[in-house]
Amino acid sequence: MNPSSKSFDSRPSGISRYIPDILKFLMFAAALIFLIVSGTRTLGYHWQWYRVPRYLFSITDDGFTSGPLMDGLLVTFQITGVSLLLAFSLGLVAVLFRLSNSFSARALARSYLELIRNTPLLIQLFFLYFVIVPFGEWEKNPRLQAKTLVGLRYGALPEVEPHSIRYQVSF
């Protein structure tokens, strides 16, 4: 073997190079589980897990009925899905306006981004609930309020600097 072709990398190759990290992780996980179990024993509280299934689902003569936790999970998925679509749409429009040659489109996008990003979420929630909601059908639909606010908030998160993109979009 030619001494000049020797590799100076002394790390083991293959799966054996990950064994120390895996062992460290397993030791950390075991210590964490030990601390949690010993901590819950000292609390003197006995968890009543047998009560949980009725909040998940129940089986009656009519069939399967979802419980309040499953209903809440479904509402969470609905709000997430609609908010994701709204955020994607608003974010795409904001990015295209930021890359536009039009001064008014860039100003509109910049205003939207700065307004949403630089106000706290709680202030936006209060503004939506106490100022905008009394006008229109939003007062009757709190889920629509949540979908709109989350969509507006996360639609303002993408950041594209015009100088980082090679092509300009013209409107």
BALOBA-1460 file (C-alpha; in Angstrom, 3 decimals):
// residues 171
<rec num="1" residu="m" x="0.000" y="0.000" z="0.000"/>
<rec num="2" residu="n" x="1.327" y="3.364" z="-0.984"/>
<rec num="3" residu="p" x="1.746" y="5.643" z="2.069"/>
<rec num="4" residu="s" x="0.547" y="8.642" z="0.104"/>
<rec num="5" residu="s" x="-2.784" y="6.956" z="-0.659"/>
<rec num="6" residu="k" x="-3.584" y="6.323" z="3.013"/>
<rec num="7" residu="s" x="-6.695" y="7.922" z="4.329"/>
<rec num="8" residu="f" x="-6.174" y="10.174" z="7.312"/>
<rec num="9" residu="d" x="-9.768" y="9.660" z="8.428"/>
<rec num="10" residu="s" x="-9.544" y="7.535" z="11.565"/>
<rec num="11" residu="r" x="-13.319" y="7.250" z="12.014"/>
<rec num="12" residu="p" x="-14.799" y="3.785" z="11.594"/>
<rec num="13" residu="s" x="-16.891" y="3.291" z="8.489"/>
<rec num="14" residu="g" x="-20.421" y="1.955" z="8.111"/>
<rec num="15" residu="i" x="-22.860" y="1.478" z="10.948"/>
<rec num="16" residu="s" x="-20.131" y="1.129" z="13.556"/>
<rec num="17" residu="r" x="-19.487" y="4.863" z="13.453"/>
<rec num="18" residu="y" x="-23.015" y="5.514" z="14.788"/>
<rec num="19" residu="i" x="-22.894" y="3.036" z="17.693"/>
<rec num="20" residu="p" x="-21.484" y="5.513" z="20.275"/>
<rec num="21" residu="d" x="-24.187" y="8.057" z="19.387"/>
<rec num="22" residu="i" x="-26.916" y="5.436" z="19.567"/>
<rec num="23" residu="l" x="-25.641" y="4.279" z="22.968"/>
<rec num="24" residu="k" x="-25.572" y="7.860" z="24.261"/>
<rec num="25" residu="f" x="-29.126" y="8.395" z="23.067"/>
<rec num="26" residu="l" x="-30.353" y="5.177" z="24.691"/>
<rec num="27" residu="m" x="-28.641" y="6.063" z="27.980"/>
<rec num="28" residu="f" x="-30.192" y="9.532" z="27.913"/>
<rec num="29" residu="a" x="-33.650" y="8.090" z="27.128"/>
<rec num="30" residu="a" x="-33.314" y="5.531" z="29.951"/>
<rec num="31" residu="a" x="-32.269" y="8.246" z="32.425"/>
<rec num="32" residu="l" x="-35.181" y="10.435" z="31.329"/>
<rec num="33" residu="i" x="-37.678" y="7.589" z="31.688"/>
<rec num="34" residu="f" x="-36.247" y="6.752" z="35.113"/>
<rec num="35" residu="l" x="-36.646" y="10.366" z="36.249"/>
<rec num="36" residu="i" x="-40.219" y="10.554" z="34.975"/>
<rec num="37" residu="v" x="-41.260" y="7.255" z="36.575"/>
<rec num="38" residu="s" x="-39.614" y="8.036" z="39.906"/>
<rec num="39" residu="g" x="-41.106" y="11.537" z="39.862"/>
<rec num="40" residu="t" x="-44.630" y="10.290" z="39.276"/>
<rec num="41" residu="r" x="-44.272" y="7.738" z="42.073"/>
<rec num="42" residu="t" x="-43.392" y="10.473" z="44.548"/>
<rec num="43" residu="l" x="-46.464" y="12.492" z="43.541"/>
<rec num="44" residu="g" x="-48.738" y="9.921" z="45.138"/>
<rec num="45" residu="y" x="-51.289" y="10.365" z="42.355"/>
<rec num="46" residu="h" x="-52.731" y="7.380" z="40.576"/>
<rec num="47" residu="w" x="-53.620" y="8.113" z="36.977"/>
<rec num="48" residu="q" x="-57.074" y="6.940" z="36.001"/>
<rec num="49" residu="w" x="-56.445" y="5.931" z="32.417"/>
<rec num="50" residu="y" x="-59.565" y="3.787" z="32.303"/>
<rec num="51" residu="r" x="-61.587" y="7.004" z="32.015"/>
<rec num="52" residu="v" x="-59.911" y="8.206" z="28.811"/>
<rec num="53" residu="p" x="-61.556" y="5.954" z="26.166"/>
<rec num="54" residu="r" x="-65.023" y="7.466" z="26.659"/>
<rec num="55" residu="y" x="-63.602" y="10.824" z="25.570"/>
<rec num="56" residu="l" x="-62.135" y="9.242" z="22.448"/>
<rec num="57" residu="f" x="-65.075" y="7.138" z="21.244"/>
<rec num="58" residu="s" x="-68.031" y="5.104" z="22.356"/>
<rec num="59" residu="i" x="-69.869" y="2.180" z="20.854"/>
<rec num="60" residu="t" x="-73.645" y="2.325" z="21.201"/>
<rec num="61" residu="d" x="-76.569" y="0.508" z="19.630"/>
<rec num="62" residu="d" x="-76.449" y="3.021" z="16.778"/>
<rec num="63" residu="g" x="-72.801" y="2.200" z="16.093"/>
<rec num="64" residu="f" x="-69.533" y="4.019" z="16.568"/>
<rec num="65" residu="t" x="-69.717" y="7.531" z="18.042"/>
<rec num="66" residu="s" x="-66.687" y="9.751" z="18.298"/>
<rec num="67" residu="g" x="-66.008" y="11.453" z="21.598"/>
<rec num="68" residu="p" x="-65.146" y="15.072" z="22.315"/>
<rec num="69" residu="l" x="-61.392" y="14.552" z="21.869"/>
<rec num="70" residu="m" x="-61.879" y="13.048" z="18.408"/>
<rec num="71" residu="d" x="-64.306" y="15.826" z="17.490"/>
<rec num="72" residu="g" x="-61.715" y="18.376" z="18.589"/>
<rec num="73" residu="l" x="-59.051" y="16.602" z="16.558"/>
<rec num="74" residu="l" x="-61.292" y="16.763" z="13.478"/>
<rec num="75" residu="v" x="-61.879" y="20.498" z="13.993"/>
<rec num="76" residu="t" x="-58.121" y="20.995" z="14.375"/>
<rec num="77" residu="f" x="-57.483" y="19.214" z="11.079"/>
<rec num="78" residu="q" x="-60.168" y="21.282" z="9.344"/>
<rec num="79" residu="i" x="-58.751" y="24.571" z="10.615"/>
<rec num="80" residu="t" x="-55.230" y="23.459" z="9.706"/>
<rec num="81" residu="g" x="-56.186" y="22.401" z="6.176"/>
<rec num="82" residu="v" x="-58.102" y="25.555" z="5.282"/>
<rec num="83" residu="s" x="-55.490" y="27.781" z="6.939"/>
<rec num="84" residu="l" x="-52.746" y="26.000" z="5.024"/>
<rec num="85" residu="l" x="-54.457" y="26.670" z="1.708"/>
<rec num="86" residu="l" x="-55.141" y="30.298" z="2.626"/>
<rec num="87" residu="a" x="-51.581" y="30.834" z="3.865"/>
<rec num="88" residu="f" x="-50.145" y="29.263" z="0.719"/>
<rec num="89" residu="s" x="-52.326" y="31.432" z="-1.498"/>
<rec num="90" residu="l" x="-51.571" y="34.659" z="0.364"/>
<rec num="91" residu="g" x="-47.886" y="33.824" z="0.603"/>
<rec num="92" residu="l" x="-47.676" y="33.115" z="-3.119"/>
<rec num="93" residu="v" x="-49.440" y="36.369" z="-3.980"/>
<rec num="94" residu="a" x="-47.199" y="38.282" z="-1.560"/>
<rec num="95" residu="v" x="-44.063" y="36.758" z="-3.091"/>
<rec num="96" residu="l" x="-45.217" y="37.485" z="-6.630"/>
<rec num="97" residu="f" x="-46.089" y="41.056" z="-5.675"/>
<rec num="98" residu="r" x="-42.685" y="41.482" z="-4.007"/>
<rec num="99" residu="l" x="-40.970" y="40.341" z="-7.210"/>
<rec num="100" residu="s" x="-43.155" y="42.502" z="-9.427"/>
<rec num="101" residu="n" x="-41.935" y="45.516" z="-11.382"/>
<rec num="102" residu="s" x="-45.023" y="47.419" z="-10.291"/>
<rec num="103" residu="f" x="-44.437" y="49.898" z="-7.494"/>
<rec num="104" residu="s" x="-47.988" y="49.601" z="-6.179"/>
<rec num="105" residu="a" x="-47.822" y="45.769" z="-6.055"/>
<rec num="106" residu="r" x="-44.503" y="45.878" z="-4.195"/>
<rec num="107" residu="a" x="-45.860" y="48.503" z="-1.779"/>
<rec num="108" residu="l" x="-49.019" y="46.475" z="-1.144"/>
<rec num="109" residu="a" x="-47.022" y="43.306" z="-0.466"/>
<rec num="110" residu="r" x="-44.565" y="45.154" z="1.758"/>
<rec num="111" residu="s" x="-47.410" y="46.753" z="3.728"/>
<rec num="112" residu="y" x="-49.126" y="43.397" z="4.251"/>
<rec num="113" residu="l" x="-45.901" y="41.694" z="5.312"/>
<rec num="114" residu="e" x="-44.846" y="44.468" z="7.683"/>
<rec num="115" residu="l" x="-48.304" y="44.827" z="9.201"/>
<rec num="116" residu="i" x="-48.755" y="41.126" z="9.898"/>
<rec num="117" residu="r" x="-45.188" y="40.407" z="10.977"/>
<rec num="118" residu="n" x="-44.749" y="43.406" z="13.249"/>
<rec num="119" residu="t" x="-47.918" y="43.068" z="15.288"/>
<rec num="120" residu="p" x="-48.297" y="40.418" z="17.969"/>
<rec num="121" residu="l" x="-50.672" y="37.558" z="17.294"/>
<rec num="122" residu="l" x="-52.789" y="38.457" z="20.321"/>
<rec num="123" residu="i" x="-53.311" y="41.999" z="19.006"/>
<rec num="124" residu="q" x="-54.320" y="40.590" z="15.622"/>
<rec num="125" residu="l" x="-56.751" y="38.238" z="17.358"/>
<rec num="126" residu="f" x="-58.316" y="41.098" z="19.348"/>
<rec num="127" residu="f" x="-58.538" y="43.264" z="16.228"/>
<rec num="128" residu="l" x="-60.200" y="40.484" z="14.250"/>
<rec num="129" residu="y" x="-62.605" y="39.552" z="17.036"/>
<rec num="130" residu="f" x="-63.632" y="42.981" z="18.330"/>
<rec num="131" residu="v" x="-63.283" y="45.207" z="15.247"/>
<rec num="132" residu="i" x="-63.799" y="43.146" z="12.110"/>
<rec num="133" residu="v" x="-66.101" y="40.345" z="13.300"/>
<rec num="134" residu="p" x="-69.163" y="42.466" z="14.170"/>
<rec num="135" residu="f" x="-69.462" y="43.288" z="10.459"/>
<rec num="136" residu="g" x="-70.810" y="40.378" z="8.451"/>
<rec num="137" residu="e" x="-71.295" y="36.677" z="8.997"/>
<rec num="138" residu="w" x="-68.081" y="36.104" z="10.938"/>
<rec num="139" residu="e" x="-69.784" y="36.682" z="14.269"/>
<rec num="140" residu="k" x="-71.656" y="33.409" z="13.888"/>
<rec num="141" residu="n" x="-68.693" y="31.295" z="12.809"/>
<rec num="142" residu="p" x="-65.683" y="31.241" z="15.167"/>
<rec num="143" residu="r" x="-63.990" y="28.537" z="13.082"/>
<rec num="144" residu="l" x="-63.967" y="30.882" z="10.095"/>
<rec num="145" residu="q" x="-62.325" y="33.491" z="12.322"/>
<rec num="146" residu="a" x="-59.623" y="31.018" z="13.349"/>
<rec num="147" residu="k" x="-59.004" y="29.867" z="9.767"/>
<rec num="148" residu="t" x="-58.742" y="33.449" z="8.540"/>
<rec num="149" residu="l" x="-56.393" y="34.597" z="11.275"/>
<rec num="150" residu="v" x="-54.056" y="31.612" z="10.975"/>
<rec num="151" residu="g" x="-54.051" y="31.933" z="7.176"/>
<rec num="152" residu="l" x="-53.275" y="35.651" z="7.316"/>
<rec num="153" residu="r" x="-50.565" y="35.149" z="9.904"/>
<rec num="154" residu="y" x="-48.724" y="32.323" z="8.181"/>
<rec num="155" residu="g" x="-49.232" y="33.755" z="4.709"/>
<rec num="156" residu="a" x="-46.913" y="36.594" z="5.716"/>
<rec num="157" residu="l" x="-44.036" y="34.326" z="6.745"/>
<rec num="158" residu="p" x="-42.297" y="33.593" z="3.430"/>
<rec num="159" residu="e" x="-39.521" y="36.017" z="2.722"/>
<rec num="160" residu="v" x="-38.148" y="36.531" z="-0.727"/>
<rec num="161" residu="e" x="-35.703" y="39.285" z="-1.394"/>
<rec num="162" residu="p" x="-36.032" y="40.541" z="-4.960"/>
<rec num="163" residu="h" x="-32.272" y="40.567" z="-5.517"/>
<rec num="164" residu="s" x="-32.051" y="36.860" z="-4.663"/>
<rec num="165" residu="i" x="-34.287" y="35.848" z="-7.574"/>
<rec num="166" residu="r" x="-32.958" y="36.036" z="-11.085"/>
<rec num="167" residu="y" x="-36.256" y="36.763" z="-12.844"/>
<rec num="168" residu="q" x="-38.649" y="39.596" z="-12.180"/>
<rec num="169" residu="v" x="-42.393" y="39.063" z="-12.453"/>
<rec num="170" residu="s" x="-44.266" y="41.783" z="-14.278"/>
<rec num="171" residu="f" x="-47.942" y="42.547" z="-13.738"/>
